[in-house]
């Protein structure tokens, strides 16, 4: 996998670097024009160019500190990165000198001025990446149709696409074969290359310990049977004492094989894209989850391109791209639509943000994990209100957090609504780079550069603290173990209060914290039979307990804590009830590597935690069905069954339709609740279980100490592991390498395909610009309340058999077993449009209960949302949606905007928006309208069954008020939620895709 940064810069080794522009792979007219502009004049900031050191004059950089030293050092570190990018990429066209000076004046311009930002690279995961690549393929068709050159349609910005979201776990709790041939077959073939990992000093022979499944005899270099071992691809599992390959769970191989077979057409499309489009790298399935791969393989911290140094930065089509903020890399999630614009050479435009400084003091307690810190920060920042702002961490408490801790905290950034959660680089970061295989020469260059531009800091020195828009303080020593739920990540519950809180939720009315179970029904117990044995279910029974790849699996301390807890639990005689759906989906093979090398993976297996594969599964609704007896028992008793997961999303119904309560917890607590079998437990007073000797085992008996965890972490998380896995990713795997794909300039669309289809976004595309017209006599498609999430809007998870998408696939000749998930079919707009607003948890006020339904107002019929929208379109009526506060909160999902657009929605009227989703609506040409303060649907006396005329003025500007009238005679004003002129341009062009495509003609 070639990782080369192709973004334009001004410097090279020529005698006069200011006259020579390093133009690489310029494939669009936009970039050609930009190149000419840069070639014709000196760089506006040429006087900032300096050699890195006197001893190495060839290494150059822009010394932005020289712009204005006193003002510069007052800038938050994250703003300094924005400033450097603006200075380096200043071309007078997309980025002007005034833009850089505006960023320098951040103190006075924050929350007012709009500035452009050119990231160093773009990151895609396959769920959101496939629509982007399909759109590129469709854009080639559209450009050719109107006489343009389709070969010009290429990403200009380097783009990495990681295939990680298609994984479903069809197999779990499979036996780990205690044999030297984990890969299957007869074990013949070449001997695998051994890791160069050095052993801990004074290591004793393994003596066939449970940590070594290869049945080592204490001798190195051969297996007892004389057969050569076969490594599982991307999973170099070694005995910690002899570096012999050890058996891994066959579950992984089975799930990966099914993943390839199930998604072969999609994978072939990705491979076609990697061959045909310039600047596209595809990381094949089985390599790791997108955030993990970004952190371990793709991140540079500092780019060194042709002897020019500059900070790494990234935008990605997943809201948790912010994970790399913990490594000192500025990055955040954008919509698939915005990412496509960046890929085509358009900078991201953002309002210069406020920066909230989060000061960390104190030290964490021995029982508190990084997840507890995450959940505490999530709730605190939610309460403070940081939506659309940058958050930057400082204070002496930061230096006590490892990079793994920091990346875990940064990963949760979208859950408290911030755009960025930035941890500037310090000595801890450099030590992490050493640990993960960076050479000393590279680390020295990184340190020298960052110190020169004042991007390196000492958290213990308050003199280095910049100015912030607002400062909040969090004492780490006050944090105790928490979980979060039962329906939202910000609803934090102290673990010691869990039993009381759950019982309260049974009594509370239906809402974010309540289920409203009648007192007489709260003691309901349902007997079930599973695998020939009898069990009992009750309110609070755990039926899903997943250690999954989002957020936590990047962190060795919490993952090792889960493994060590499993080890102590099994040694104490505890187990997990077999009907509980347990799974372990690591972020990458590295996690499996150190779990196995530390000897804890077999103990996790004994509790049902097999490695099911590398990718997002449970977290995106790809859970295999629960046992029928469990589902029947839950339904019979109307039980509030529970899921516990170490992820970052727990909206009701996300894991499984029948699991109403979902709690986020650290990996060791996930294992603990699985052992207990219920969340209705007080860990301080009640035992997890009783062993065969009748002894009661409490959580404190098996909880690993911080010292234990750190000792194992230091011994197992070593540079050779990262080096080994980098090589695995770069080489790909046998299935991917053998996969055949077309090489034609235009994609050969298959009309029979139900996975890949040319989308209809360009069906009405013209060279000429038609300005948007007023929306006349529109019907309301949906009447929604507060906190409608992108999960409610965008298709996700499995395709219900009674849904509009299922009917479409059935008409195509597919059986329910062949439906796959919405995520797998994101390349088919017909499926995705039918899956828009198909969530069973959608609460439409027209219906009065949760259901993916609405009313076709002219006829009064209750229909699926798609069917109603289709009828409205046939009848020639435009559509709008009414909503309450925080419309579109949750993960970044481009189909949460694309879907409504294809349903015929022209406008949304809401009380407030989640900023990212609002941007996506504009990017698709849907106008976001906001009620005036103190006004909403109820106060205006609207029923939603009126017909609405929205007068769009010809001249739009940010904050423009728009007149709305109804056929019942009501008139009121709303605000057009455009943040800047670029958004208005996108709206007038009919969206970003049309805007960019017209530039190609």
N, C-alpha and C positions, 0 to 999 in steps of 0.2 A: 504494500500500500504506500504510494508515494505521497508524502505530506509536504507539499511545497506551497508557500504563500505567494500567490500571483498578483496581489493587489498593487496598483501603481505607486511608485515613490519617486523621489527626485534625485536620489543620490546613488552614485556608484564610484568606481575607482578612477574615473576619467579625471584629467587635470582640472577641468572646469565642470564640476558636477551639476552646476546650476543650469547649464545649457543643454544637458543631455537627460532626457526623461526615460526612465526605465519602463518602457511600455511592453507589457507581456500579455499575450492572449487577449487582445482587444477585439471583441467579436461583434459589438453593436455600434451603430452610428453614434450613439450617445458617447461611448468611450472614445471613438475616433475623434469626435469634436473636442472632447476633453483633452486628448493627447495633443492636438494641434495648439490648443490654448496654452498648454503647459510648455510646449516646445518654443513658442514664440516669445516668451518673456521669462525673466528670472523669477524664481520663486519669491513670493512676497516676504517670506521669513528666512531668506538665505543667510542673514547675519547670525542666525541662531545655530548654524551647523558647526559642529565641533568634532574633533577626534576624541574617541573614548579615553585614551591615555596617550601620553607622549611616546611611550614605548610601542604603541600599536596605532599609528596614525591612519591606517586603512579603515579601522572601525569608526563609523561616524554616527551621529545622532543629533536630534534637534534639542538643544538645551533650553527648554521652555522656561526654566527658572530665570533666565536672563530677560524675559519679557518685562517683568516687573517683580523683582524679588520679594518685597514686603507684601504685595497683594497676592503673589503666587503662594507663599507659604501659609497664607491664611485660608487658602482654598481647601475644602475637604479632598482627601486623596482620590476619591472616585471622580471628582470634577477635574482634577489634574489630568486624569487619563482622557477624559473628553477633550480637554484643551490640547493635549499633545496630538490627538488624532486630527483635530481641526487644523492645527498648525501644519502638520506634515502633509495632509491631503488638500491643503488650500489650493484651489485651481481657478478661482474667480468666477466659476460657473455654478457648481453645486455647493461649494464651500467658499465663502468670501472672507477676506481679511477681517471684515467687520464681525463675522460670526465668531472668529477666534477671540477677538477683543471683547465681545459680549460675554463669552464664557469666562474670560479673565475677570470680568466685572460681575461675577456670579452673585456676590453679596447684595448687589442692588438690582440685579436682573432676574433673580430666581423667581419662579412661578409666574413670570411675565413674558420673557422673550422665548421665541422658538429657535432652536439650533439644530443643525444637521450633525449626524454622527455616522462615520464609515467604519464599521467593525472590520477586524482582520479576517474573519471567516464566518461561515454560516453552518449551523448544525441542524440536521433533520433526523427525526426518528421515523420509522416506516409508516406508522399510522397517519401522521401528519405529513410525512415526506412524500407518500405516494400521490396524494392530490396535487402537490406542488410539481412533481415530475410529470404527472398526467397533464397538468395545465401547460407545462412547457411543450409537451408533445402536441397538445391541441393548438397552442400558439403557433407552432411551426406550420400546422395545417392552415390556420387562418391567414398567416403572413403570406404563404404561398398562394392561397386562393385570391388574395388581393394584389398579386404581382410582386411581392417582396421575395427576398432570398431567405429561405427557412434555415439555412446553415448559420445565419447570424444569431439565431435564437439559441444562446448558450449562457450558462452562468458565467459571469465575469469574476465574481468573488468566489474563492475556493469554498467548496461545499462538501461536507462529509455527511453521508446518510447511513445511519446505523439501523440495521434490521433487528429490532428487539421486541416489538409490541405484538408480534403475531403468535407468541407462545401461549398455548393452552396446556394445562396439565391433565392429560388423559390417563396417565399412570402415576400413581403415588403409592407409598408404602411398599414398594417392591423390595424383594430380598436383595441385599448386597451379597454378591457371590464371593465367598471367601476362597478365591482362586486367583492364580497369577495371570488370568486372561480376562480383564474387565471389558475388553472391547468386543467380545464374542468371537465366533469362528474357532479355528483350531489352534490359534496362538502362534502360527508360523509366520515367518516374515522377518524383516530386518529388525534388529534390536533398536529400541528408541534411544535417542540421544539423552544422556543423563543431564540433570541440572548441575550447574556449577555452584550451587548453594553450599556455603561452608557450615559445618556442624557446630552447634554450641559446644563450648569447651567442656571437657570432662564428661561427655555423654556416655552413658552406659549402654550396653547392648539392649535391643528391644525385647529379646527373649520371647518373641511371638506375642508381644503385648497387643491389647485391643487397638492400639494406635496404628499397628501395621497389619494390614489385611493380606499382605503377600506371603505370610508364613515364613518370614526371614529366619534363618537359622543362626544368625550372628555373623555369617560370612558375607562379604561384599562381592558383588560382581556376578552372582548367579542366583537363580531361583531354585528352590528345593527340587522341583520337578525336572529341571534342566531345560524347560521350555522358555522361550523368550517372551517377555511381556509386551503387551500392546497398550499404549496410552489412549485414554479417551481424548478425542480431539478437544483442544482448548482447555483441558483440565489436567495439568501435570501433577498428579497426585503421587507423593513420595513418602516412603517411610522416613520419619524424622531422624532415624539413627543410621540408616544405610543408604538413603537416597535411592532405594529400589522402587520402581513403579508399583503402586498398590491398586487394588480394585476399587472402582468407584461405583456408585449406584447405577444399575442398568436402566433405572427410571430415566436418567438423563438421556441416554442413547435412544430409548424408545420414543420419548417426547420429541427429541430433535428429528428423528426419522419421520414421525407423523407431521411435524411442522413443515418439513420440506415437501412431503407429498401433498399435504392439504393446501399449501400456498405456492405450489410450483409455478403457476402462471404469474403470480405477483413477483416472485423471485426472478423469473425470466425477464419480466419487464424491467426490474431494477438492473439486471445485468446488461440488458440492451442500453439502458440509460448510461451506465458506467462506460460503455464502449463508444457511444455516439456523441454524448454531450462532453464538451471540454470542461475541465475543472470540477468534475464530479468524482468522488470516491465513495464506494459503497462498502461498508463493513458488514460482512455476511452474518446470518443468524448463528447463534451459539457463541458469539464473541463476548457479549455482555450487554448490560442495559445502557442506554444512551448516556445517562449522566456519568456512569462509571467509566465507560470508554472515553468520554470527553475528558474526564479527570485524569485517567491513567495513561492514555495513549496520545490524545490529540492536543492537550494543553502544553503550551510552551512557556508561559509566564512572561518571557521576553522573546520576541522574534529577532532573529539575526538573519536578515535577507540581503544577500549580496553586500555584506559588511555594513548594513544599516540596522541599527537596533531601535526597537520600538515596543511598547507594551502589547501583549496578547489581548485580544478582545473578541467577543463572539455574540451573535444573536442566534437563537434557536427556536424551532417550532414546538417547543415544550416549555411550559411555564417554569419548570424546575431546572432550566439551563443555569439558573442562578447558583447552582451547586458550586460552580467553579469560582464564584466570588470568594469562597473560603480559601482559595489558593492565591488570592490577590489578582485575579483576572476579572475584568469588568465584563459582564455578560448578563443577558436577561432574555426572557421568552417573548416572542412576537408571534403574530398570527402567520399562518401559512401564506396568506396573501402578502403580508409585509415582507416576509422572508424571500418570496419570489422577486419582489422589487429590488431587494438588496442584491440578490443573485444576479440581477440584470443591470446593476450599476447605479441604483438609486440609493442615496443615503437614508438612514432612518431619521425622521424628523421628530424631535421631542421638545416639549416645553422644558426649559432649563429647570430642573427639579429642586425642590427644597431637599435638604439633606438633614436627616435626623441622626444625631450622634447618640448611640446607645453605649453608655459607659458601664463596663462590667468591673465590679469590685468583689473582693472576697474569694473564697475557694469552695468548690463543690464538696458536698458530704460524700462519705464512702458509699452510701446506698444510691445516690443520685447518678443517673447516667446522662450522657449527652442528650438523650431523648427527653429527659425531664427538663433539661435546660431549654431544649427546643420548644417544648409545649409551654413552658413558663414565658419564654420570649414571645411566642405566638399570641398567647392571651393578652400579655401586657401591651404589645404593639397594636393589637386589634383595638384595645380600649383607648389607647392614645390616639389612634387614627393616622395611619401612614400610607393610605391608598395613593398610588401614583407618585410616591416620594422615594428617594434613595435613603437607605439606612446604612450607616457606617459605624462599625464597632471600634471602641477604643477603651483605654483604661487598663490598669494593672491586671485585672482578671483575665484579659484576652491572652496574655502570655502563658497562662496556665492551661489553655485549651490546645489540644493537638490540632493538626490540619484536618484530621478526620472529624474531630468535634466541630470545627469551624464549617467544614463543607456540609455537615449534617444540619447545622443551624441555617446556613445559607440556602439549603435545599427547600426549607419550609417557607422561604420568603413569600411565595404567592399566597400562602394560607393566612398571612397577616396583611396582605394587600400591597406590600411595597413592590417597587420595580426592581430594586437591587438591595442586597445585604452584603456589604463589602468589608472584607478583612484585608487591610494593606499588608504587603509582604514584610516579614520580620525574620529573625534568626530561626524561629520555629519552622517557618516555611522553607528556608534553605536546608535545614536538617532533614525535612521531609523529602526534598529533592535529592539529597544524598542517599537517603534510604531507598528511594525508588529508582536509583540507577543513573542519575545525572552525573556526568564527569566533573571533576573539580575545576577544570578550565572553564567549562560552561557556567558553573555556579559562580565562579569568580567574576566572569563577564556580566552575569545577571546582577550580582551584588553591586559591582562598580557602576553599572548603568543606572540602576534604580536609585542608588545614593546620589548620583550626579544630578538626577532630575527630581530629587526629593520625593521619591515614591517608596522609599524604604523607611521603616520606622521602628522605634523602640517604644513599646507600649508602657514601659515603666517610667518613661521620661515625659512628664506633663508639658514640658516646653515644646514638644513636637505636636501637641494637640492643636488641630486647626479650629477655625470658627465653624459653628453649625447653625442651622436654622433653629434648632431646638435640641436640647440635651435631656435625655432621660437616664436614670440610673437603675441598675439591677444588681442586687447583692446575691452572688452565687451561693453563698453559705446559707441563705434562707430557702433555697430550693430543696424540696423533698420529692420523692418519687410520685409521678402523676400518670394517669391515663387521660384520654380525651374522648368524649362522646356523651350520649350514645348516637348522635346524628351529625355532629359538626366538629371539626378539628379544634375550634376555639373554645369549646366547652370543656374546661379542664376539671379533673376530679382527682383529689388526693387519694392515693392508693389505699391508705388507711380508712378513708371515708367511702370507699367504693360500695360496700354493702348497703350502707345507709342511703347513698345517692341513688343506687339502682332501685331500692324499694320506694324511694320518693318518686322516681320516674314512673313507676307503675301507677301511682295515685294521681299524678298530675294529668291535666287535660292534654289531649293530643296536640303536640307542638314540637319544638326543637328539643325539649327535654322530657316530654311526657308521652305516655301510651294509654292512659285512662282505662286501666283494668279494674273492674269491679272488685271490691275487697273480698267478696265471697269466691272470686275466681283466682285470687293471687296465690293461693296455696295449691292450685291445680297440679296434679302429678299424672303423667301419662306413661304407661308401660309400653315399651317397644321391644321388638326382637331384632337382633342383628347378628348375622353369622351364627345362628343357633343358640345365642345367649340372650338373657333378658336384661334390659336396662330401663332406667327411668329418666324421663325428661320433665323439666319444670321451667318456670319463668327464670331466665338467667342462665339456662344451660348453654354451654359453649358448644357450637356445632362446626365452626370454622376457626382455626387457629393458624394463621399464616405468617411466617417470616418471609417477607417479600422484598423485592429489589428496590423499591422506592425509599429514599431518604436514609435508611439505616444500614444497609448492607455495605456501604462504603466505609463503615466505621469498624475497625478491628476490635476496639474495646467492647462494644456492645454485642458484636457477633461472637466474640470469644466468651463473653459473659454468658450468652445463651448456651454455648457449647459446654462450658464448664458447669453451668447449672444442670444441664442434661446429664452430664457425667456423674455429678454428685447425687442427682435424683435417682438414676438407675442403680447406682451403688447402694443407695439407701432402700431400694426395693420398690420405688414408685414407678407408675406407668401411666399411659394415656389411654382412655377408652377408645376402642377401635372405630367407633362410628364417627368420631370427630375428624373432620377433613383438615388434616395437617399438611403443610408443605413448606419447603425451603427453596426459595428462588433467589439465588445470590445475584449480586450486581455484575459479577464477572467470574471467570475461572480462578482469579486470584483469591477470591473469598473461599472457594472450595479448597484451594491449595493450602491456605494456612489453617483452615478448619481441620483438614485431614492431617496435615503435618503436625499439628498440635495434639492429635490423638482424640479429638472430641467428636469427629463426624460419626463414628460408629455408635456413640451414645445418643446422638441426635436421631440416628436411624432407628434405634430401639424404641424411641418415643414416637416414631412415625414421621420424622422430619428427614425425608430423602431429598436430595437435590433433584428438582424436577426439570431444571433447565435454566438458561440465562435470558431473562427478559421479563417484561411486565405481564403478569397473568392475573392473579387474584385482584390486584389493584385496579385493573381496568375491566373487571367483570368477566374475566375468562376462567372462572372457577368451574370445574366439572360439577355435574349435578350432585346434590346430596343424596344419600341412600333413600330409597323410597319409603322405608319404614320411619326414618327420621322426619321426612317431609310430612308423612301422614300423621305422625304423632304431634308435630307442631300445629298442623291444621286442626286436628281433633280437639286439642286443648286450647286453641287460639293463643299459643304461647309466644311470649317475647323471647325468641331464641337469639343467641348472641354470636357475633364474630369478633375475634380479637386479631389485630394485624399490626405489623410494625411498618406501616406505610404513612401516607400523609392525607388520605381522603377516606372519609367514613360516612358519606351521605347515605341516608336510609335507602335500602334496596340496591346499593351499588354492588355488594358482594353476591347477593342471592336474593331473589324475590321474597322468600319466606323468612329471611333473617332481618328482623326489624332493628335490633340494637347492635351497633358496631363500634368498637372501641379501638383507638390507636394506643399502642403501648410499645415500650422498648422490647427488643427481641427476647431478653431473659424473662420479662413479664409475660410475653406471649406464651412461652413454654410453661411458665408457672400456672397460668390460667388454664392451659390445656390439661395439665396434670390434675388441677383441682376440678375441672369439668364444669365450672360455673363461675360467673362473675359475682354471684351473690355470696361472697365470702369475705371475712375480715382476716387478713393474713396474720395480724398480730395475735388474734385470739383463737383462730381456728386452724387446724392442720390442713396441709395440702392433701394428705391421705394417710393411710395406715399400712405399714408393710406386713409381710407374711409373719413376722414375729409379734405383731400386735402393737408395735411402737408407732406413736403418732409423729409424723414428720412435718415440721413447720418450715415456712419459707426461709427464716433466718438460719435454719440448719444447713441449707444447701446453697445459700447465696454466696457467690465467689467474692473475695475481697479485691479491692483495687490493686493491691500489691500482686496478687496472683495473676490478675489479668495483664498487668504491665509486664510481668516477667515473661509470660508466654508471648505477648505481643512483640517484645524486643527480640526474642529468639526466632520467631517465625516470620514476621513481616520484614523480609530482607530484600535487598536489591535484585538478587538473582530471580526472585519470583516475578517481579515486574518485567525484567528483561525477557524471561521465558515467554510470558504471556504476550508481550509486544510482538515477538516473533511469530507466535501463533496467529495473531490477528492479521499480521502482514502477509502471511502465507495463505490465509483463508483455510478452508477445510475441503476434504475430498468431494463432498456432495456439491458444494458451491463451485469448485474448480471444474467439475465434470458437467455442470449445467450448461446446456446449449441455449443461445439467445440470438435473435436476428441482429443484423448490423446495418440495416437500411437507414438512410437519412431521416425518413418519416416512419413513424411506427406503423406496422401493418395491423391495423385494428381488426379484430375478429368480431363480426356481428353477432356471433353465437356466444361470445364470452359473457359471463356474469361477474367477472372480476375487474376487467379493464375495459373501459368504454370511453370514447371521445366525448367529453362533457359538452353541455349545451351553452356554456357561458359566452361563446363567440358566435352563436347562431345569428344574432342580429347585428354583428359587428360591422361597422362601416369606416371608411377613411375619414369621412366628414364627422365633425363633432355636433351632436344634437344636445343642446342644453336641456337639463331636466325640466319637466313641465309640472304644473300644480297637480296635486292628487285629488281627483274629483269623485265624490259619491262612493267612497271606500267603505267596505264592510270590515268589521272587527273579526279577525280569525280566532283570536284567543284573548280572553280577559283574565290576566294573571295577577298575582299578589306580589308580596315582597320576597326577596332572596331567591329569585328564580336562577338556578345555576346553569352553567353550560352543560352539565350532566342532564338536566331536564330538556335542554334544547337539542343538543347534538346526539347523533346516533352513537351508541357505545354498548359493548357487551354482546350477549347472544341475541339472535333474531327470534323473537317470539313467534310461535306457530300461527297465531291468529292475527298477525300484524299485516299491514299493507305491503311491507317488504317481503314477507313470507309468501303472500299471494302472488307477487311478481315473480319470485324465484320458482314457485310451483308451476306457474304458467310457462316458465322456461324449461320445465322438465326435471327440476331438482326435487329430491326428497328432503325432509327435515334434517336428516343426518348430514346432508351436504350443504346446509345453509351457511355454516361457518359463522363468524362474528361480523358485526358491522365494521370493526376495525380492519378486518381482512378484506372487506369489500369497499374500502374508501375510494378505490379507483373506479367505482361504478356510480355515477351520479344518480342513476335511476333508483338504486337501492338506498343510497344515502338520503335522497330527498324524501323517500317514503319512510325513512327512519327518523326524520326530523320531528321533534316533539312527540316521539313514540314512547317516552319514558312512562312506566307504570306509576311513577310518583308525581307526575304532572298534575297540579291542582288548577283546573280551569274553572273559574267562577260560573261560567255558563252551565257547567255540569254539576258542580257542588260537591264533588268527591274526586279522589285521585284516580285518574284514568287518562290514557292517551286519546281523548275524545274531544270533540267540540260540536257546536250546533251550527248547521247551515241555516242562517237566519231567515232567508226568504221562504224556505220550506218548513223550517222548524224541526228538521230531522237531526238526530244525533248520529254523527259519522266519525270515522277515524280522521285525524287532522289532515292527512294527505288527501283523502277522498273529498273532504269539504273544500280544500284549497283548489283541487283539480276542477271541481264543479264551478267554483267562483271564476276560475280562469276561462272555462268554456263559456260562461255567461258574460265575460268581459268586464268583471268588476275587479278593481284593485283592492288590496288588503292592507290592513294595519294591525298592530298588536298593542293592547293596553297592558301596562305593568306598573308595579309599585316601586319600592326602593331596591337599590343594589341589583338591578337587572343584569344578568350575565356574569355573576360572580363565579369563581372557581377556576379550573384549569383553562389554559389557552386552547381553544378548539376552533379551527377555521370553519368547520361545517356548521358551527352554531350561527354563522353568518351566511355561509353559502346555501345552507338548507332553506332558511327563510326566504332568501332571494329567489331560489328556484320554485318555492311555493307561491310566489307572486306578492310577497310582502314588500311594500314600498316605504313604510315608515314604522318606527316604534315610538309610542308615547309612554314614557316612564317617569317616575319621580326622581330616580337617580340611576347611574350606570356604574358598573365596574369598568374602569378606564380601558383595559385591554380589549374587552369585548366591544365596547363602544367604537374603538378604532377599527375593529374588524367589520362592523356594520358599515362604516363609512367606506372601507376598502372594497366592499361589494356593491356600493351605490345605494345602500339603504340609509335614509336620513334618520339620525337619532334625535328625537324631540323630547324635551324635558319640561314638565309642568313648572309653573312659576312657584316660588317659595310659598308655603302655606296652602297650596292648591294640589288637588289630586282628583281621581275619578269620583270618589264619594262626595267631596266638598263641592264639586261642580255639578253634582246630581246626574252623572252619566250612568247609563245602564250597560253600555257596550253594544246595545242592539240598534243604535242609531247608525246613520250613514254619515260619513265625515268627509268634508272638503278641506284640504290643507293647501293654502295659497303659498307657493314657493316664490319668493321675490327673485328677480333676475340678478340683482346684485346681492351676493351673500358675503358676510364677513363673520368672524368669530363672535358668538354671542347674539347673533341676529334673532329678533323675535318674529314669530310666524303666526299668522291668523288661522284659526280653526273654526269652522262652522259645522253645525249638524243639521240634518233634515228636520229636527224638532225645534229649530229656532235658536239653539244655544250658540253663543260665540265666546271664544276665549283665546288667549295668547299662550304660546309655548316658546321655549328657547331652542334654537337649532344648536346642538352640542358639537360645534366645530371648534377645535382648539387652535387651529392655525390655518394659514392660507393654503398649505399643501393639501390638507384634508378637504378643503373646499374644491380644489382642483381635481382631486380624485373623484369626489362626488359628481362634479359636472361632467367628468369624462365617463361616468358610468362605472367607476371602480378602478383599482390599481391595474388590473389585468389589461383593461382596454387602454388605459393611459400608456403603459409600457409598450403594448403591441403597436399602437399608432406611431410610436417613436421608431419602430422598425421599418416603417413604410416610406 
